[in-house]
C-alpha cells in the first residue's frame, strides 16, 4: 500500500492517481479484515494438519501419502451455515477460550479483544456469506450480439483444448 502513495508514472493525473489509491486502500483494508477474520480457522486447520501428520508419522504409520484433491473436497462439502460451523468449529472454540481467558485474567481489556473474538466466532457465517453468488448472477440480460460473442469465445476456447 505504501508503494502506491507516489504515482508510478509522471503522466498520471492527480485525480486518477487518488482514485486508484482509494481503490487500493479499500482493497487492502478488505484483505486485512478477511485475514483477521479467518486467522482462527486457519490456525485450527494448520494444527489439525500438524497433529494428523505427527500421529501418522510416529504412531499409526498409515496413510502417510493420503491427500484429497480440491475437486473431491468440493463434492463432499456443501456450504451452508450448519456445515460451515461443523467444519470451522475450532474458530468458535478459540473465540470462547479467548473470551474466558480475557475475563479471568484481564477483564478490563475485554473491549480490546471483543472485535477479534466476535470475528472469530462469526467466521463460519462470514465464510458462507462471502461465498454466495450475487443475486444478479443468474439473471444477467445479454444482448443477442453479446450472446453470440460469448458463444464464439467459448467455442474457440473449447477447440483449443480439444485433442487433434
Secondary structure, DSSP 4 states (H G I P E B T S, - for coil): -GGGSS-SSTTS-HHHHHHHHHHHHHHHHHHHHHHHHTHHHHHHHHHHHHHHHHHIIIII---TT----HHHHHHH----HHHHHHHTHHHHHHHHHHHHHHHHH-GGGHHHHHHHHHHHHHHHHHHHHHHSPPTTGGG----HHHHHHHHHHHHHHHHHHS--
